[in-house]
């Protein structure tokens, strides 16, 4: 029992209760003893003063008769002791023999201090206890004798014993109740701990979906449960991201590795010329570069899934960034006779990571280039929406996306239709998934609107931070240096 917290808590309650009861019993006994002794002393004082005055006014030879008459009406033992220790009179139980040293000491005080003294022969709880008064008798101003009167407290001690028995039984009952209450409270308080232990063991065994369901009303336990549930959720997300990364990497890298292995095996079958080896190595280099892009994209997604995507929080001139990204695509678009139509509101600023945001719009424009037919137009629009958002849309005139496939566009490795892309095999289906996670990390959202045969429009909404005049000079330099590929 003492090895468990519940048992120790219950015993602590019992010990505290026992200490309180003992202290209360001692204080009660002291108070009642003082009160009883005071009442008995008043009675003894009254009787001792009466007989003392009688003896002090009577001749010495009449003391025996005075004491005899007094003893007949007094309900306790009475003795008269001379200054030289001779017992002159005794009625009832012998007080000197009964009280021992205590009576001797009270006699000494009465003889020496010439004042009244009191003493109890035993504890008030004992039946044989007597309360004794020693009253000096004076003749001619000198103490010549001492009257000893005693009163039994047996009737009071019986009441005391009854009270203490009742108090002891009640105390035992209270301690038992306290122990039971302490054990119950400890058990109730530790139930969430047992649930935490059980859930932690299940999580450690591999069941990462387990969560704590404690309905405790205690604020501290609620906070602990919430923190642990968040930790379990983060742990599950981390393991899921790790498993997904491993599965994604093995899924996507299997094909290029197979191709690379096949090309090397073919190259080694018979000697080749220098030009043939260079051609094969260039093909292998392209395969390796594609694998490197896939691995980098997977690492970015894994960090985003784990909530560890590193973002620099700084003001970004979104208008300027969009114009720069658009200009970087002018030559690429011109090679396929695609027109890039840009309509960008000046002065839009967001808080975030400029490099990651640039990656988002580079991916979206690359997608538009892949799916836009020759002699078509790609439109890049950016304007303020609802006075709080920067709304950026990129539209193409490609074949469009079926409605049932649009919700899956932002899943990794998903491509609506490989046949839609003019460049077969280009891309691993990770770009839009990366875009969504970067936009989500900036507090925005991305969506797609498309109808089959009417192209597709991707819309990115980011929270505005307000314009920054420090970027105006850079913006004007870009606008002045604009290059027309068809000039």
N, C-alpha and C positions, 0 to 999 in steps of 0.2 A: 504493500500500500504506500509506503514511504518513497518508493521508487518513481511513482507517478506524480505529476504536478497536481492532479486532482486530490490525491491522498494527502499530500503535504499541505495543500490549501485548506482542506477540511480540518486537519490537525492543528493548523495555525488558528483557525476560527475557534476550535475547542480550547486551545491554550489561552487565547485572548479572553474568551468568555470565562474560563476558570479564574484567570487573574482578576478580572473585574468582580466576579462573585466573591472571591477571597477578600479583596480590598473592601467591598461593601460590607461583608460579614464582620471584618475587624473594626471598621468604623462604627457599624451598628452596635456591636458588642461594647465598644468603648463608650458610646453615647448612652446606651441603656445602663451600663454599670455605673457611670457617673450619676445618672439621674436616680437610680435606685439607692445608691449609697447616700446621696444627698437627703432623700426622704427618710431613710432609716436613721441617718445621723441626726436629723432634726428631732426625731422621736427620742433617740437615746439622749440627746442633749437636754431635752426637756425633763426627762426622768432623772438624769444625773444631776441637774441643777436643783431639782426638788429635794432629792435625798441628801445632796451635799449641803444645802442650806440647813436641813434638819440636823445633820450631824455637827455642823459648825456651831449651832446654837444649843446643842444638848451636851450634858456632862459626859465624860469619857465612859463612865460605867453604864450609861444608857445607850451607848452606840449599838450594842448587840440587839437590844429590844427594838430599836428604831430600824435596824437592818432586817430583823425578822418580820416586823410589820410591813416593811416595804416589799420584801421578797414574796409575801403572800399575795400581793396585788400585781406585782411585776411578772410579766410572762416570759422571763428569760433568766439565765443565771446571773447571780450577783455576788461579788466578792469585795472584801475590804482588806487592804494590805497596809501594814504600818510602814513607817519610814525605814525601819531596820529589816524589812523583808518578811516580817512575821504575818501569817495569814490570820487576821482577826475574825473574819466571818466568811462563810461560803454557803451559798444556796444554789441548788441545781448543779449542772455540769461544771467541773473545774475548768476555768478559763485558762489558767496559767499552764496546766498540763495539756490542754487541748491546742492552744495556740503556739506553744513552744517559744522560740526566739522572738517571734513577732510580738507576743504579749510582753516579754521581758523588755524589748526595746521601747514599746509604748509606755511601760511603767517608768523606764529610765527617763523618757522625755517628760512625762508628767511630774516626776520628782525634780528633775533638773530645771525645766523651764517654767514650772509652776503654772502650766497652761493645759487646756484640754487637748487630748490626742486621740486619734481614731486609727483603727487597723482592722483588716479582714484576715481571718485565719487561713482561708483558701480562696479558690476562684468562685465567682458568683454562680458558675454552672454546676458546682458540686453541692450535694445535699448537706454535707457536714459543715458548710461554711457558716461562720458567725461574724457579725459586724460588732466590734468591741469599742467602747469608749472608756478612756481613763481620765477621771476627774479628781484633781488634787483636793484634799481637805486641809484647811488652814486653821490654825489656832494661834492667836497672837501674832498673826502675820507670817507664820512659818508653816511649811507643809509638813504635816505629821502623818498623813496617810493618803491613800488613793483608793477611790471607789472604782471598781471594774464592773461594767454592765455589758451584757452581750445579748444580741438578738439574732436568732436563726433566720437565714434567707432560703430555707428549703422550699417553701411554697413558691418563691420567686424563681428559684433555680429550676423548678419543674416547668414553669412557663417558658423560661429561657431555653431549656432543652427541647421543648415541643416546637418552639419557634425555629430553632436551628435545624431540627429534623425536617420540618416542613420546608424551610429554606434550602436545605441540602437536596431534598427530593426535587423541588422546583428547579434548583440549579442543575441537577443531573438531566432533568427534562429539557431545560433550555440549552445545555451543552449538546445533548443529542440532536435537538432540532437545529442548532447552529452547525453541527457537523454535517447533518443531512443537507441543510440549505447550502453550505459551502461546497459540498461535493456536487450537488445539483447545479449550482451556479458555475462551478469550474467546468463541469461536463458540458453545459450549454455554451460557455464561452469558448471551449476547446473544440466544439463540433466543427466550426469553420476551419480550424487548424487541421483536423483529421481529413476534411474534404480537400484542403490544399495539399496535404501529404499524398492522398490517393490520386489526385489529379496530376501532381508533379511526377509520381511514379509512372502513371500512364503515359505522360508526355515523354519521360525518359525512356520508356519502352518502345516509343515510336508512334504513339497515337497523338499526333500534333493537333488534331481537331478538338481535343478535350478542352473544356472551359469550366471555370468555377461558376456555380449557380447559387451561391450562398445568399439568403434573404435576410441576413443579419441587419438589425437596425442600428448597430453600433457604428458610429462615424469612422472610427479607426479601422475596423474590419472592412467596411465598405471601400475605404481608400485602398487598403491592402489588396482586396479582391480585384478592384479595377486595375491597379498597377500590374498585378500578376496576370490578369487576362490580357492586358495589352502586351506584356512580355511574351506570353504564349502565342498571341497573334503575330507579333513581330518574328518570333522564332519560326512559326509555321510559314510565314511569308518568305523568310530567309531560306528555309529548306526547300520550299516550293520553287523559289527563284533558282536555287542551286540545281535542283533536279531538272527544271525547265531549261536552264542554260546547258546542262550536260546533254539533255535530249535534243535540244535545238542544234547544238554544235555537232553532235554525231549525225543528226539528220541532214544538215545542210552541207557539212564538210565531206560526207561520204562520197558524193558524186565527183567533186573536183579532185579528191584524193584518188579515186578510181581512174579518172581521166589522166591525172599526172602519172600514176603508176603505169597505165597502159602506154602512154607516150614514151616513157623511159624504156619500157620493155621492148617496144618496137624499135627505138633508136639503137638498142644494144644487140639487135639480132644480126646485123652485118655492118661492116665499116661504111661510113658515109663521108661525103665531102664536107669541107669547112662550112660552106654556105648552108647545107642541109642541117648540120648541127646547130648553127646559129638560128635557123628558122625554128627548129624544135625547141631550143632554149627560150626563144622569145615567146612561143606558145606556153611553155611551162611557166615563164615569168608572169604572163597574164593570169594564168590559173592561180599562182601563188598570191598575186596581188588581190585577186577576187576573194580568195580564202582569208587574206588579211583584213579586207573590208568587212567580211562576214563576222570574223572574230571580234573586231572592234565594235561593230554594231551590237553583237550579242553582249559584250561587256557593258555597253551603255545601257541596254535594256535590263541587264541583271542588276546594275547599280540603281536604276530607276525603280525596279520592282522592290528592291530592298530599302528604298527611301534614302539612298546614299548618292543620289545624283548631285554632283558638286555644281552649285550655281553661284556665280558672283553677283551679288546684289548691288547694282549700281544703275544710275540713270542711263537709259539707252534712247537715242534719237531714232525712233522707229521709222520716221519718214525718210531720213537719210539712209538708214540701213536698207530699206526696201529699194530705194533708187540705186544704191550700189550693187545690190544683188541682181536687180534687173539689168543693169549695164553689163555685168559680168556674163549675162546670157545672150547679149545681142549678137555676138559673132556666131555662137552656136545655133541660135534660131535662124540667122541669116543663111547658114549653110543649107538649111532645108526650106528656105523661102517662107519662113514663119514670121509673122509680124508680132512684136511685143508692144501692146498698147498699155501704157502706164498712166494712171490717174491717181495721184497720191496727195493727200492733204498735208500741207506743211505743218511743222511744229508738234507732231504727235510724239509723246515721250512716255516710255514705260520704265518700270524698275525691274531689272533682271540681268541675265547673262547674255551679252550681245553675241558671243560666239555661238551659243546654243540656239538663239533665235535665228541667227543667220543660217544655221544648219536646217532649221525648219523650212524656211522659205526657199533655200536652195533645193531641198528635196521636192517641195511642191512644184517649183518651176521645172525641175528635171522630169517629174511625172508628166507635167503638161507637155513638155517637149516630146516625150516618148509616145504619147497617144494622139498628139495633134497631127492632122494630115498636112501635107505640103500645101503651100499657098493659103494657109488658114491664119487665124489671129488668136493669140493668147492674151488675155486681159488681166492686168494686175491692178486692182482697185484697193485703196486704203482711205478710210474716212472715220470720223468720230461718230459713235452711235450712243444715244441716250446720255450724252455728255460725260460718260464715265468709262466708255470702252473704245478701244481702237479696233475697228472691224476691217480685216484684210481678206480679200477674196481673190482667188486665182482661177480663171475659167479657161477651158479649152473647147475646141470644136470637134473633139474626137467622137468615137462611137458611143460614149456614155456607159453607164453602169446599171445593170438590172436592179430594181428596188430590193429584191430578196437578198442580194449580195452586198448591199451598201452597209448594213450593220456589221459585217465581218471585215470590212476594209482595213480596220486598224488593228486586227489581230496579226501577230507575227507569222511570217511565211505565207500569208494569204495574198493571192492575186486573183482579182475578179475573173480575168480571162487572159491567159498568156497570149492568145491569138490577137488580142487588141494591140499589143505592143509591137511597134515597127521593128524594134531591135530585139530579136529573139534571144532568150537566155540572159538578158541584162537585168540585174537586180535579183535579190533573194527574198523580196517581200517583207523587208524589215523597215523600210523607210518611213511608211505611214505610222507604223507602231512606235517608232522613235519620236516622230513628230508629236503624236498624241501625248506621250509621257513628258516631253519637254514643255508643251503648252500647259498640261495639267500642273506641272511643277511651278509654272509662273502664275497660277491662279486663273488661267483662262480655259477655253474649250475650243475644240475643233469639230467641224461637221462637214458633211458632203451633201450636195443636192445634184441630182442627175436624173435624166430620162434617156432611155435607150435611143440612140441616133441623134441626140441633141447635146452631146458633150457632158462635161462634169464641172462643177464649181465647188472648190474647197474654201471654207470660210473659217478664219481664225479670229477669235475675239480675245483681246488682252486688256487687263485693267490699265487705265491711263494713270500716269503720275503727274502730268502737266508739262508744259513746254519748257525747254532750257535754252535761253538765248545764246549760250556759249557755243552751240552747235551751228548757228546760222552761217558763220563764215565758211565752215567746212561744206555745208549744204550748197552754198552759192558756187564754190569751186567745182563741185560735182556737176551742177547744172550748166555752168559755163563750158565745161569740158565734154558735154554730151556729144557722142559720135553717132552719125547716121550711117549705117552699113550700106544703105542704098544710094548714098550721095555719089 
